[in-house]
Amino acid sequence: MNFNGIDFDTYFKHYPDENGYFGKYGGAYISDDLKQAMAEITEAYFTICKSSKFISELRRIRKDFQGRPTPISYLERLSGKLGNVQLYVKREDLNHSGAHKLNHCMGEALLAKYMGKKKVIAETGAGQHGVALATAAAYFGLECDIYMGSVDIKKQAPNVARMKILGANVVEVTHGLATLKEAVDAAFEAYAHEYKDAIYCIGSVLGPHPFPMMVRDFQSVVGIEAREQFVGMTGELPDAVVACVGGGSNAAGMFAGFLNDPVDLYGVEPLGKGPTLGDHAASLKYGTEGIMHGFNSIMLKDENGEPAPVYSVASGLDYPSSGPEHAFLRDLGRVKYDVVDDEETIDAFFTLSRLEGIIPAIESAHALAYGMKLAKQLSKGSVLINLSGRGDKDMDYIIQQYGIR
């Protein structure tokens, strides 16, 4: 399929380019020392990603350890309540450790073992990436340091406990807003001192090249599975595919399976409390081009051009930028990026729980809320939503802030 001059038949061969750019977005804006480290990671990745031994091992891990493929569930009662449009969800909440994050963490940890590294370092917001990397580190016998903002530590206590039980060292980050952006800052700083013995396992499709590409590639299993499963269930493609977007790993993986199809793709950002700067984290909707954490993309800026304070009810989405591939797909018009606010999200959280017996992560509830809006707008068709994680981690916070509706 050709879309605005881009041939999506060969898209993955050309994007990113050899320097890590999706159009003008991406790259590696880092120190010379880290450039050497990233070049080492890039060379190792391009070597092993073509290795039948690596591919076979990753496939075995996905099947025997992660429990893949994850299923697609048809939301019959919710669909009936909303109208004639049929809603389906890709069940990444049933992936081992409770979210899509393990898809790239097992790949990154396997890469670390191949490179002879002894430690993995990462940031986490909602804690799902931290839990997934701690799981991968335990599986492969690696040391693991997870940097997490103190605000998120309080909101995501169950995941903090899981990381510690799995043997990870959870490092509390207290400066600034003490959320995801600051955790990334701290993890990068630590990695700059430890890159000879450690690998930084970035938790989304962001950061310097090769991470936006690597994480997308590891996450593409979600979209590849979903496409095959949906056609097998219904005999046709969905009319629309929806995924939430913070950094954008689950969305990049989901969209990868459908970019070359006549399917509408929707990335859903957190509007939070509203459009005022500081009340949301919708960078693709309200941001401008800028560089942070080693890559060029669309970001929310303050009056000094620095990353702006952001907010979301979902700890995994409160980041002031988004992956460079998402910025590229936005500019092309191949993916439409839109927003839902906290109230819509929490309503979707309780609706799915009550009608279908599935408690979603708050992050995933953003995509669900938008899918529900689409179902009300369309007169017919089908919508496939990526349910990127389960809501166990959010229970204490939801009950404290919203009670039981």
N, C-alpha and C positions, 0 to 999 in steps of 0.2 A: 504494500500500500504506500502510495506517495502522498505526503501531507506537507503542504507549504514548502515544497522543494526538498523535503527529506524522504529518502527511500527507506522505509522501515523494514523492508526485506533484508537489508544489510546494515541496519542501524547499529547493532551491537559490535560490528566489526570496526566501526568508525568513531563511536562515541563511548568513552572519551578518546581524544587523540593521544598521541604518544607522550604529550606533556600533561595529560590529565584534564584537558579542557572539554567541556560541553559547550560549544560555541565560545562565548567570552567568559563563561563561568567555570570555576574549578581551579586547577593549578596547584602549586605548592609554595606558599609564601612563608618560608621558614628559614631558620639559621643554617649556616653552612654545615654544622655538625649534624643537624637533623636531616638536611638534604642527603647526606651520605647514608644515614640510617634508612630514610625512605627509599633511596635507590636500592639498598640491600633488600628491603622488603619487596619492592617491585620486581626485582630480578628473581627472587625466590618464588614469588607468587606466579609469575609467568612461566617459570620452570615446572612447578608442581601442578598447576591447574591443567596442564596437558598430560600429566602422568597418569597412566591407567592405575597404578598402585594407589595414588592419592585419591583419585576419583572413586575407586572401588572401596577404599577404606571409609570415605565420607558417606557413600551410599549405605554401607553396612551400618555405620553409626546412626544414620537417619532412620533406618528401618528397625534395628534391634535395640537402640538406646533411646532415641527420641520418640519413637512410635509413629513415624511418618509412613504413608501419607496421612495427613489430618483430613477428616471428612468435610463435606459440605452438608449443612442442614437446611431444610426447607422450613420457613417460618409460616406455617399454615394459619395459625390463629391470628398472628399479627397482620399478615397479609389481608385476611378477611376483614379485620377491623378497619383497615386503612382504605380499602377499595378493591379495584380489579388488578392492580399491579402485584406481581408475585415476588416476595422477598426471600433471599437466600443468604446464608452466612458461611464463609470459609472459616473453619474452626481452629484457628491458631491457638485458642485458649486450651486446646487439648494436646498441643505440643508439649513434650516434657519440660518441666519448670514453669509452664503456664503462659507462655507467650511465644511470639515469633522470634525473639532475640536469640534463642539457642541455635537457630539456623546459621547465623554468621559466627557466633562464638565458638562453636565446635570447629568450624573451618579455620578461624583465626588461631585457635589453640593448636590445631593440627599443624598449621603453618609454623607456629612458634617452636614446636617440637622438631620439625624439619630443619629449622634454622639453628637449633641447638640452644635456644633461649631457656632460661631457668624460671623466669617470672613473666606474668601478664599483668598489665596495668590498665585501668579503665576508670571512666566516670559513670555515674548513673543518676537518674532523676527519680523516676517512679520506682526504681530498684529492680525492674525486670531484667535490664541488661546486666546489672551487678550480680543478680542471682544466676543468670545464664552463664556468665563468665566464671563465677565461682564454681558452678557445676562442671564446666569444661575443664577448669584447672584441677579440680579433684579427680576427674576422669583421667586426665593425662599426667597427673603427679607434678603439677607446676605450682609455684608460689603465686599468690594473687593479692594485689592491692586495689581496693575499690574506693574512689574518692566520691563523696556524697555531701551535698549541702546540709547544714543543720536543720533547715526548714523541712527539707524532704525526709530527713531521718525521722523527724517527729511524725510526719504525715504517713510514712511508709514503714512503720515499726515491724510488721510481720516480715517484710522482705529483708530488713536489716538483720533480723534474727536468723533468717534462712542463710544469708551470706556468711554469717559468723559460724553457724553450725556446719556449713560446707568447708570451713577452714580459711575463709578470706579475711584479710585485714581491712576493716572498714575505717577509712580515714575521714574524719569529720572536717568539713570546710565551713569556716565561720565568717569569712570576710564578704563584703558587698551584700547582696541580697541572700547569699547563702543558699542558692538553688542550683539549677543545672549548669548555667553559664559559668559560675564560679567553680563548680566541680570540674568542668572541662579545663579551665585555667590551671587549676592545681594539678590535675593529672598530666597535662602537657609539661608543666614545670618539673614534675618528678621524673617524667620520661626523659627529659633533656639531660638529666644526670645519670640515668640508668640504662640508656638505650643499648649499650654493649651487651648487657646480660638480660635485657627485658624487651618485650614488644608491647606497644600501646595498642590495645584492641578497642578501637573507636566503636561506639555503640550505635552509630547511624551512618547514613550515606553522606557524611560530611567530613571535614578535616582536609588535610593535604592529600594529594594524589600519593598512593593508589587507593586510599580507603573508600572514597565514594564509589569507585568501580568495584572493588573487592566485596564490600558489603552488599551492593546491589546484586552482584553475581551469586553470592551465597544465598541471598534472600529470594532470588528468582524462582527457586523451587516452589514457592507459594503460588505464584501466578501460573507456572507451568502445570502444577497439579490441578489448580482450580479450573483452568481452561478445559483440560481433559475430563475432569469430573463433571463439570457443568454440561458439557456436550453429551457425555454419557448418560446423565440424568434426564435431560430435556430434549436432546436431539438438535439443539441449536445453541448459539452464543447468547449471553445475557445482553440486554439492551444497554445497561449501564453497570459500571464497576466503581465502587466507592471505598476509599480508605482514608484514615486520619493521617495528618501530616504535622509533625513537629520538626525533627531533623529529617524524617521521611523514610526510614528503612522499610517499614512494613508496606508502605505505599509503593515504593520503588520495586519491591519484590513482586507485589500483586500486579502492578501495571505492566511489568516486564512480559507477562504471559499474554497480554492483550494489545500491546502497542501497534501491532501489525494487522489488527482486526477492525472492522467497522463497528466499534463499541465505544460509547461515550465513557470517558474516564473522569472521575471527580476526586480531587484531593481536598480534605476538610481540615481547616485550621481552627484553632480556638479563639473565638471572639471574647471569651471571658466575661467581664462585666460590661463591656461596651467598646466602642471605637476610639476612646481617648487613649493616647499614648500612656503606657504603664498599666492599663486595665486589660490588656489582651496580649497574645503572642502570635498574631497573624501577620507574619513577615511578608509572605508572598502577596497578601492583599494590600498591605499598607506600607511596605518597606521600599527601600531604594538600594541600588547596587553598592556593595561595600565588602571589605575584607576583614575577616576575623578568624581566629583559630586555624590559620594557615590556608584558607581558601577564599575565593571570590564568589559571592552569590548575592542574593537579595536579603537585606537585613533591616531591622528596626534600629533607628539611630536617635540619640538625644540631640540637644542643641549644639553640642560640640562635635558631632559626627561620630561619637563613640556608641558602642552597643547600648541600646536603651533598656531600662528596666522593663521586664515583662511579667505577665501574670497568666496563669491558667489554673482551673480547678484540677487539671490533670498534671501531675508532676512530670510526666514523660513528654509533655508538649510545651513546657514553658521555657523555650529557647528563642533568642532574638534573631535567628536566621533559619535557613532551610538548606537542604542539600543542593549542590550546584546543578544536578540533573533536573531537579524539580523546577529551578529557575529557568532552565533551558526549555523544558517542556511547556512551561507557562507561556514563555515568549512565543513559542511556535503555535500555541493554541491547541496543542494535542491533548493537554489535560486542562480541565477547568478547575481552578482553585477557588473555594468559597469558604464560608465560615458558619459556625453555629455557636451560640453563647452557652454559658453555664447552665441556665435554666432549661434550655432545650436538651442539653446533654444529660442532666440528672433525670429529667422526665423519661428520656429514652432508656436510661439505666434501669429504672424501676419497671417500665413497660415491658422490656424484654424479659426481665426476671419473672414477672407475674404471669405473662402470657405464654412464655416458651420454656421456663425452667432453666434459663441460661443467665448467669450473673456476669455481665461484661466488665472488663476494665474500664475505668472512666475515660481513658484515651480512646478505646474502641467505641465507647458510647457516643463520641463525637461523630464518627462515621455512621453509626446506626441512626442517630438523630437526623442526619442529612438524608440518609436512605429513606427514612420515613417521610420526610418532606417531599422527596422526589415521587414517592408512591402516591401521595395525595395530589401532586401536580399532573402526573401522567394518567392517561385514560386506559392504557394497557401496557403489557410488556413485563419484563423481569429486571430486577436489580440484585446484583451480587455484592455483598458487603464483606470486607475483610474484618473479621472479629479477631483483632490482633492479640488479645490477651484476656485472661479471666480476672474477675473482680475481687478475689479473696484479699488481695493486698489493700484494697480500698475500703473494706467493710468498717473498720473502726472510724475512719475519717468521715465516711458517708453518714453513719449513725450519729456521730458527734455534731456534724454540721447541718444535717437535713432531717435526722430522725428516720422513722420508718413510715413511708407514705402509704 
